[in-house]
Amino acid sequence: MLKKVMIANRGEIAVRIVRACAEAGIRSVAIYTEPDRYGLHVKRADEAYSVGADPLRGYLDPAGIVNLAVQTGCDAIHPGYGFLSENAEFARLCEEKGVTFIGPSSDVIHRMGDKTQARDSMRAAGVPITPGSDGNLADVNEALALADKVGYPVMIKATSGGGGRGIRRCDSPDELRQQYPRVISEATKAFGSAEVFLEKCIVNPRHIEVQILGDSQGQVVHLFERDCSIQRRNQKLIEIAPSPQLTPEQRSYIGGLAVKAAEAVGYVNAGTVEFLLSGNEVYFMEMNTRVQVEHTITEAITGIDIVREQLRIAGGLPLSVRQEDIQHRGYALQFRINAEDPKNDFLPSFGRISHYYAPGGPGVRVDTAIYTGYEIPPYFDSMCLKLVVWALTWEEVIARGKRALDDMRLHGIKTTAQYYQQILGHPDFASACFDTSFVPSHPELLNYSTKRHPSEVALAIAAAITAHAGF
């Protein structure tokens, strides 16, 4: 088993990994740049080391992080998500230095990070993929010819992309001519690669992803699916497990496809296989070779600690569960509470948190690294906490979500919490009838009141007085 793990990340996922290490009897090591000096992950880890004054550079330095891990006696590195979590070079450096990378091999990360190679691997394994290019596009003329063949609309995507970036929909040849150079520019800036490919756009699909785990003994299991259809501009807002829209037959089929996909590439550790569903048709979209932001809701419905399993797998141990032992119970929702102003085109709202009160009660979980007085820096992702609720039925989990969102008090910044209340109250969501078009199709949900209840105003005034007085 592992003895000492460096966490190459920050914020709530770093805190989550620190806690998993503590429960497993593993010593945790945090890294931080200057804006994170007072971050909760720094306070909670057994050891913490600065990786520079620049807000981002230290978190994005593979060689520096691996060398620090060796110097501090770490036998493993957990990359979390984002930053270097899907960086094949980072995993390769770990392999060369004898430090266990808590994730799949560098070869698998490279193959599945390259979207055209991923499509090739799935095609060979018999996993259905969307019609599109067999490889990278040579130029816009090839893209135009292929689009005529598969039919509009089409998607131009960055081959090395992810996280909803480097993607443009094109509904006509003129749009394709306009968007093609833009995607290349985005791909070059964001991923350091100008390679792009084309695939048929599945209009208004359901976005379903399956959590998988694989150990070094060759066993692969799935932990059922999550519905990520409630999203804005390819960025997930509310995630659901399991999907209230799937039949038992669909659930079994898509879970089997995810296991087949993982086995085809020799996948080890935690990962996610993402699919698009259109009617009864299922298409492979991509594989995320890391723990997901929304792993929490899978844990809620299965009772399986995914980060603990990651540590076990990386330590050479077999999975603690077999497929036949894995069951799901009830429903779980995760709300990404972002520091954004939904009424102002979701503009980021960074600043000092003057008062924070976490929701609680039965079936409520909060993963966060914020606290009263914490200053949310403008250099990182806008998510400040993940609110997770669980209940036995779909109706009950919606009611619990509304209550928990109402329980939460977060002052000093604007957040997406009130907007999520509007989504929960919409009849289409309540009847589990939605797809990826839900958010753009309902702009009226942004017309909510921002007036505070008198008790909230009193709390905000009290918090301000306390902060000013220095209590």
C-alpha positions as CSV (number, residue, x, y, z in Angstrom):
1,M,0.0,0.0,0.0
2,L,1.1,3.6,-0.6
3,K,2.7,5.5,2.3
4,K,3.0,9.1,1.1
5,V,1.1,10.8,-1.6
6,M,1.7,14.2,-3.2
7,I,-1.5,16.0,-4.4
8,A,-0.7,17.9,-7.6
9,N,-3.8,20.0,-7.3
10,R,-5.7,22.6,-5.2
11,G,-9.1,23.5,-3.8
12,E,-11.9,21.1,-3.0
13,I,-10.5,18.1,-4.9
14,A,-7.2,18.4,-3.1
15,V,-9.1,18.5,0.3
16,R,-11.1,15.5,-0.9
17,I,-7.9,13.5,-1.6
18,V,-6.3,14.6,1.7
19,R,-9.3,13.1,3.6
20,A,-9.1,9.9,1.6
21,C,-5.4,9.6,2.4
22,A,-6.1,10.2,6.1
23,E,-8.7,7.4,6.2
24,A,-6.3,5.0,4.5
25,G,-3.4,5.8,6.8
26,I,-1.4,7.5,4.1
27,R,0.6,10.7,4.6
28,S,-0.5,13.6,2.4
29,V,1.6,16.3,0.8
30,A,0.1,19.5,-0.6
31,I,1.6,21.9,-3.1
32,Y,0.6,25.6,-3.5
33,T,1.3,28.8,-5.3
34,E,1.3,32.1,-3.5
35,P,-2.4,32.9,-4.0
36,D,-3.2,29.5,-2.3
37,R,-0.9,30.1,0.7
38,Y,-4.0,30.1,3.0
39,G,-5.9,27.5,1.1
40,L,-7.8,24.8,3.0
41,H,-5.8,22.0,1.3
42,V,-2.6,23.6,2.6
43,K,-4.0,23.6,6.1
44,R,-5.3,20.1,6.1
45,A,-2.4,18.2,4.5
46,D,0.3,16.6,6.6
47,E,2.9,18.6,4.7
48,A,2.8,21.5,2.3
49,Y,5.3,23.0,-0.1
50,S,5.3,26.2,-2.1
51,V,5.8,25.8,-5.9
52,G,6.3,29.5,-6.7
53,A,4.7,32.9,-6.7
54,D,3.0,32.7,-10.1
55,P,-0.6,31.6,-9.6
56,L,-0.5,28.8,-12.2
57,R,3.0,28.0,-13.3
58,G,3.8,25.7,-10.3
59,Y,0.6,23.7,-10.8
60,L,1.5,23.2,-14.5
61,D,5.2,22.2,-14.1
62,P,5.4,18.4,-14.6
63,A,9.2,18.1,-14.0
64,G,9.1,20.4,-11.0
65,I,6.3,18.5,-9.3
66,V,7.8,15.1,-9.9
67,N,11.2,16.2,-8.6
68,L,9.6,17.7,-5.5
69,A,7.8,14.4,-4.9
70,V,11.1,12.5,-5.1
71,Q,12.8,15.0,-2.8
72,T,10.1,14.8,-0.2
73,G,9.9,11.0,-0.2
74,C,6.5,10.6,-1.9
75,D,5.9,7.2,-3.5
76,A,2.9,8.5,-5.5
77,I,1.2,11.5,-7.0
78,H,-2.5,12.1,-7.3
79,P,-3.3,14.6,-10.0
80,G,-7.0,15.2,-9.1
81,Y,-8.8,16.7,-12.1
82,G,-7.8,19.6,-14.4
83,F,-4.3,20.9,-14.5
84,L,-2.0,18.0,-15.3
85,S,-4.5,15.2,-14.6
86,E,-4.7,14.1,-18.3
87,N,-1.1,15.1,-19.2
88,A,0.7,12.0,-20.6
89,E,4.1,13.6,-20.2
90,F,3.4,14.1,-16.5
91,A,2.5,10.4,-16.1
92,R,5.5,9.4,-18.1
93,L,7.9,11.4,-15.9
94,C,6.4,9.7,-12.9
95,E,7.0,6.3,-14.4
96,E,10.6,7.3,-15.2
97,K,11.3,8.6,-11.7
98,G,9.7,5.5,-10.0
99,V,6.8,7.6,-8.6
100,T,3.4,6.0,-8.9
101,F,0.9,8.0,-10.9
102,I,-2.5,7.6,-9.5
103,G,-4.3,7.1,-12.8
104,P,-3.9,5.1,-16.0
105,S,-0.5,4.7,-17.8
106,S,1.0,7.5,-19.9
107,D,0.3,5.4,-23.0
108,V,-3.5,5.2,-22.2
109,I,-3.7,8.9,-21.4
110,H,-2.1,9.7,-24.7
111,R,-4.2,7.4,-26.7
112,M,-7.5,8.5,-25.1
113,G,-6.5,12.1,-25.0
114,D,-6.1,12.1,-28.7
115,K,-9.7,12.1,-29.9
116,T,-9.0,10.5,-33.2
117,Q,-7.0,7.7,-31.6
118,A,-9.8,7.2,-29.1
119,R,-12.4,6.9,-31.9
120,D,-10.2,4.4,-33.6
121,S,-9.8,2.3,-30.4
122,M,-13.6,2.3,-29.8
123,R,-14.4,1.4,-33.4
124,A,-12.0,-1.5,-33.2
125,A,-13.6,-2.6,-29.9
126,G,-17.1,-2.5,-31.4
127,V,-18.2,0.5,-29.3
128,P,-20.5,2.7,-31.5
129,I,-19.0,6.1,-32.5
130,T,-20.6,9.1,-34.3
131,P,-20.0,9.3,-38.1
132,G,-17.1,11.5,-38.9
133,S,-13.5,11.7,-40.0
134,D,-11.2,8.7,-39.7
135,G,-8.4,10.9,-38.5
136,N,-7.3,14.5,-38.4
137,L,-8.4,16.9,-41.1
138,A,-5.9,18.1,-43.6
139,D,-7.7,21.3,-44.4
140,V,-11.0,23.0,-44.6
141,N,-11.7,21.5,-48.1
142,E,-11.5,18.0,-46.6
143,A,-13.9,19.1,-43.8
144,L,-16.4,20.5,-46.3
145,A,-16.3,17.3,-48.4
146,L,-16.9,15.1,-45.4
147,A,-19.6,17.4,-44.0
148,D,-21.5,17.0,-47.3
149,K,-21.2,13.3,-46.9
150,V,-22.4,12.9,-43.2
151,G,-24.9,15.8,-43.4
152,Y,-25.1,19.0,-41.4
153,P,-24.9,20.0,-38.6
154,V,-21.4,18.9,-37.9
155,M,-18.9,19.5,-35.1
156,I,-15.3,20.6,-35.6
157,K,-13.3,19.5,-32.5
158,A,-9.8,19.9,-31.2
159,T,-8.1,16.5,-31.3
160,S,-6.4,17.1,-28.0
161,G,-9.4,19.0,-26.5
162,G,-11.5,18.5,-23.4
163,G,-13.5,20.4,-20.9
164,G,-15.9,21.7,-23.5
165,R,-13.2,23.8,-25.2
166,G,-12.1,23.7,-28.9
167,I,-15.5,22.7,-30.1
168,R,-17.7,24.5,-32.7
169,R,-21.0,23.5,-34.3
170,C,-21.4,24.3,-38.0
171,D,-24.9,24.3,-39.6
172,S,-23.8,25.1,-43.2
173,P,-20.8,25.2,-45.4
174,D,-20.4,29.0,-44.8
175,E,-20.3,28.4,-41.0
176,L,-17.8,25.6,-41.5
177,R,-15.5,27.9,-43.4
178,Q,-15.8,30.6,-40.7
179,Q,-15.4,28.2,-37.7
180,Y,-12.6,26.0,-39.0
181,P,-9.8,28.5,-38.4
182,R,-11.3,29.6,-35.1
183,V,-11.2,26.0,-33.8
184,I,-7.6,25.6,-34.9
185,S,-6.7,28.9,-33.1
186,E,-8.5,27.8,-29.9
187,A,-6.9,24.3,-30.1
188,T,-3.4,25.8,-30.5
189,K,-3.7,28.2,-27.7
190,A,-5.5,25.8,-25.2
191,F,-3.8,22.5,-26.0
192,G,-0.7,23.3,-28.0
193,S,-1.9,21.4,-31.0
194,A,-3.6,22.6,-34.3
195,E,-5.0,19.2,-35.1
196,V,-8.8,19.0,-35.5
197,F,-11.4,16.4,-36.6
198,L,-15.0,16.4,-37.7
199,E,-18.0,14.4,-36.5
200,K,-21.7,14.5,-37.1
201,C,-23.5,16.7,-34.6
202,I,-26.1,14.8,-32.6
203,V,-28.8,17.4,-32.1
204,N,-30.1,17.8,-28.5
205,P,-28.9,14.5,-27.2
206,R,-28.8,13.3,-23.6
207,H,-25.3,13.3,-22.2
208,I,-24.7,10.1,-20.2
209,E,-21.4,9.1,-18.7
210,V,-20.4,5.9,-17.0
211,Q,-17.9,5.6,-14.1
212,I,-15.5,2.8,-14.4
213,L,-12.7,1.3,-12.2
214,G,-10.0,-1.0,-13.4
215,D,-7.3,-2.7,-11.4
216,S,-3.8,-4.0,-12.3
217,Q,-5.1,-7.6,-12.2
218,G,-7.3,-7.0,-15.2
219,Q,-10.7,-6.6,-13.5
220,V,-12.9,-3.7,-14.8
221,V,-16.2,-2.7,-13.3
222,H,-18.7,0.1,-13.9
223,L,-20.5,2.0,-11.1
224,F,-23.5,2.9,-13.3
225,E,-24.1,6.2,-15.0
226,R,-24.5,9.9,-14.5
227,D,-26.8,12.2,-16.5
228,C,-24.9,15.4,-17.3
229,S,-27.5,16.9,-19.8
230,I,-28.0,20.1,-17.7
231,Q,-25.2,22.1,-19.1
232,R,-24.4,25.5,-20.6
233,R,-22.0,25.9,-23.5
234,N,-20.7,22.3,-22.9
235,Q,-20.0,23.1,-19.2
236,K,-21.9,20.9,-16.7
237,L,-24.0,22.6,-14.1
238,I,-26.2,19.9,-12.4
239,E,-25.3,16.2,-12.5
240,I,-27.6,13.3,-11.7
241,A,-27.0,9.7,-10.7
242,P,-28.4,7.4,-11.9
243,S,-30.1,8.9,-15.0
244,P,-33.9,9.1,-14.4
245,Q,-34.3,8.9,-18.2
246,L,-32.8,5.4,-18.8
247,T,-34.6,2.1,-18.8
248,P,-33.0,-0.8,-17.0
249,E,-32.2,-2.3,-20.4
250,Q,-30.4,0.9,-21.5
251,R,-28.6,1.1,-18.2
252,S,-27.2,-2.4,-18.6
253,Y,-26.3,-1.9,-22.2
254,I,-24.4,1.4,-21.7
255,G,-22.7,0.1,-18.6
256,G,-21.5,-2.9,-20.7
257,L,-20.2,-0.6,-23.4
258,A,-18.2,1.4,-20.9
259,V,-16.5,-1.8,-19.5
260,K,-15.8,-2.9,-23.1
261,A,-14.2,0.4,-23.9
262,A,-12.0,0.3,-20.8
263,E,-10.9,-3.3,-21.4
264,A,-10.1,-2.5,-25.0
265,V,-7.3,0.0,-23.9
266,G,-6.1,-1.9,-20.8
267,Y,-7.5,0.8,-18.5
268,V,-6.2,0.9,-14.9
269,N,-7.6,3.1,-12.1
270,A,-10.7,5.4,-12.2
271,G,-12.1,6.8,-15.4
272,T,-15.2,7.9,-17.1
273,V,-16.6,6.9,-20.5
274,E,-18.9,9.5,-22.0
275,F,-21.8,8.9,-24.4
276,L,-24.4,10.8,-26.3
277,L,-27.9,9.3,-26.5
278,S,-30.3,10.2,-29.3
279,G,-33.5,8.1,-29.0
280,N,-32.3,4.5,-28.7
281,E,-29.0,5.3,-30.4
282,V,-25.8,5.4,-28.3
283,Y,-22.6,7.0,-29.4
284,F,-19.2,7.1,-27.7
285,M,-18.0,10.7,-27.2
286,E,-14.8,10.5,-25.2
287,M,-13.0,8.9,-22.2
288,N,-11.8,11.0,-19.3
289,T,-8.7,9.4,-17.8
290,R,-9.1,10.9,-14.3
291,V,-11.5,11.2,-11.4
292,Q,-14.4,13.5,-12.4
293,V,-15.8,16.5,-10.6
294,E,-19.1,14.7,-10.3
295,H,-17.7,11.4,-8.8
296,T,-19.5,12.4,-5.6
297,I,-23.0,11.4,-6.9
298,T,-21.8,7.9,-7.9
299,E,-20.4,7.5,-4.4
300,A,-23.8,8.6,-3.0
301,I,-25.8,6.0,-4.9
302,T,-23.4,3.1,-4.6
303,G,-21.6,3.7,-1.3
304,I,-18.2,3.1,-3.0
305,D,-15.4,5.6,-2.2
306,I,-13.9,6.2,-5.6
307,V,-10.8,8.0,-4.4
308,R,-10.1,5.3,-1.9
309,E,-10.4,2.7,-4.7
310,Q,-7.9,4.9,-6.7
311,L,-5.4,4.7,-3.8
312,R,-5.9,0.9,-3.5
313,I,-5.4,0.3,-7.2
314,A,-2.3,2.5,-7.3
315,G,-0.9,0.5,-4.4
316,G,-1.3,-2.7,-6.4
317,L,-4.3,-4.0,-4.6
318,P,-7.3,-5.5,-6.4
319,L,-10.7,-3.8,-6.6
320,S,-12.6,-4.2,-3.3
321,V,-15.8,-5.0,-5.2
322,R,-17.0,-7.2,-8.0
323,Q,-19.5,-6.2,-10.6
324,E,-22.2,-8.5,-9.2
325,D,-21.8,-6.8,-5.8
326,I,-22.3,-3.3,-7.0
327,Q,-25.9,-1.9,-6.6
328,H,-27.4,1.5,-6.8
329,R,-30.0,3.0,-4.4
330,G,-31.9,6.2,-4.7
331,Y,-31.0,9.3,-6.7
332,A,-28.3,11.9,-6.2
333,L,-27.9,15.4,-7.5
334,Q,-24.7,17.5,-7.6
335,F,-24.9,21.3,-8.0
336,R,-21.7,23.1,-9.1
337,I,-22.0,26.3,-7.0
338,N,-19.9,28.6,-9.2
339,A,-18.7,32.1,-8.3
340,E,-20.6,33.6,-11.3
341,D,-23.5,36.0,-11.9
342,P,-26.1,34.1,-14.0
343,K,-28.1,37.3,-14.6
344,N,-25.0,38.9,-16.2
345,D,-24.1,36.2,-18.7
346,F,-22.5,34.1,-16.0
347,L,-19.7,36.7,-15.5
348,P,-17.2,35.5,-12.9
349,S,-17.7,37.0,-9.4
350,F,-14.4,36.6,-7.5
351,G,-13.7,38.2,-4.1
352,R,-13.9,37.8,-0.4
353,I,-16.5,35.5,1.2
354,S,-17.9,37.6,4.0
355,H,-20.1,34.9,5.4
356,Y,-20.5,31.2,4.6
357,Y,-22.9,28.7,6.1
358,A,-22.8,25.2,4.8
359,P,-26.1,23.3,4.3
360,G,-26.6,20.1,6.2
361,G,-29.2,17.5,7.3
362,P,-30.0,14.1,6.0
363,G,-28.6,13.2,2.6
364,V,-26.5,16.4,2.2
365,R,-22.8,16.5,1.4
366,V,-20.6,19.5,0.6
367,D,-17.2,19.3,-1.0
368,T,-15.4,22.6,-0.8
369,A,-12.3,24.5,0.2
370,I,-13.9,27.8,1.1
371,Y,-14.6,29.3,4.5
372,T,-15.8,32.7,5.9
373,G,-13.1,35.2,5.1
374,Y,-11.6,33.2,2.2
375,E,-10.6,35.3,-0.8
376,I,-11.6,33.5,-4.0
377,P,-8.7,34.2,-6.4
378,P,-9.4,35.2,-10.0
379,Y,-6.8,32.8,-11.5
380,F,-8.6,29.5,-11.3
381,D,-11.9,27.8,-12.1
382,S,-15.0,29.6,-10.8
383,M,-16.4,26.6,-8.9
384,C,-16.3,27.3,-5.2
385,L,-18.2,24.3,-3.8
386,K,-20.1,21.1,-4.8
387,L,-23.4,20.6,-3.1
388,V,-24.6,16.9,-3.3
389,V,-28.0,15.6,-2.2
390,W,-29.3,12.1,-2.0
391,A,-32.8,10.7,-1.5
392,L,-34.7,7.5,-2.2
393,T,-36.9,8.8,-5.0
394,W,-36.6,11.4,-7.8
395,E,-39.3,13.6,-6.2
396,E,-37.6,13.5,-2.9
397,V,-34.2,14.3,-4.2
398,I,-35.5,17.4,-6.0
399,A,-37.2,18.5,-2.8
400,R,-34.0,17.9,-0.8
401,G,-32.0,19.8,-3.4
402,K,-34.4,22.8,-3.1
403,R,-34.1,22.7,0.7
404,A,-30.3,22.4,0.8
405,L,-29.8,25.3,-1.7
406,D,-32.1,27.4,0.5
407,D,-30.2,26.3,3.6
408,M,-26.8,27.5,2.2
409,R,-25.7,31.1,2.9
410,L,-22.8,32.4,0.8
411,H,-22.3,36.2,0.9
412,G,-19.7,38.5,-0.6
413,I,-19.9,37.0,-4.1
414,K,-22.6,36.1,-6.6
415,T,-23.3,32.4,-7.2
416,T,-25.4,30.1,-9.4
417,A,-27.4,28.8,-6.4
418,Q,-30.6,30.8,-7.1
419,Y,-30.5,29.8,-10.7
420,Y,-30.4,26.2,-9.8
421,Q,-33.6,26.7,-7.8
422,Q,-35.3,27.8,-10.9
423,I,-34.2,24.7,-12.8
424,L,-35.4,22.4,-10.0
425,G,-38.8,24.1,-10.2
426,H,-39.3,23.6,-13.9
427,P,-41.9,21.0,-14.8
428,D,-39.7,19.4,-17.5
429,F,-36.9,18.8,-15.0
430,A,-39.4,17.5,-12.4
431,S,-40.7,15.0,-14.9
432,A,-37.2,14.0,-15.9
433,C,-37.7,15.1,-19.5
434,F,-34.6,17.0,-20.6
435,D,-31.6,16.9,-22.8
436,T,-28.6,19.1,-23.5
437,S,-30.9,21.8,-25.0
438,F,-32.6,22.4,-21.6
439,V,-30.6,25.4,-20.5
440,P,-30.4,27.4,-23.8
441,S,-34.1,26.6,-24.4
442,H,-35.2,28.2,-21.1
443,P,-33.7,31.7,-20.8
444,E,-36.8,32.7,-18.8
445,L,-35.3,30.8,-15.8
446,L,-32.8,33.7,-15.5
447,N,-35.6,36.1,-14.7
448,Y,-35.6,35.3,-10.9
449,S,-35.6,37.9,-8.2
450,T,-32.3,38.6,-6.3
451,K,-34.0,40.3,-3.4
452,R,-33.0,38.9,-0.1
453,H,-35.1,37.6,2.7
454,P,-34.9,39.9,5.7
455,S,-33.1,37.2,7.7
456,E,-30.4,37.0,5.0
457,V,-30.0,40.8,5.1
458,A,-29.5,40.7,8.9
459,L,-27.0,37.9,8.6
460,A,-25.0,39.8,5.9
461,I,-25.0,43.0,8.1
462,A,-23.8,41.0,11.2
463,A,-21.1,39.3,9.1
464,A,-19.9,42.7,7.8
465,I,-19.9,44.2,11.4
466,T,-17.9,41.2,12.7
467,A,-15.4,41.4,9.9
468,H,-14.9,45.2,10.4
469,A,-14.5,44.8,14.1
470,G,-11.9,42.1,13.7
471,F,-13.6,39.6,15.9
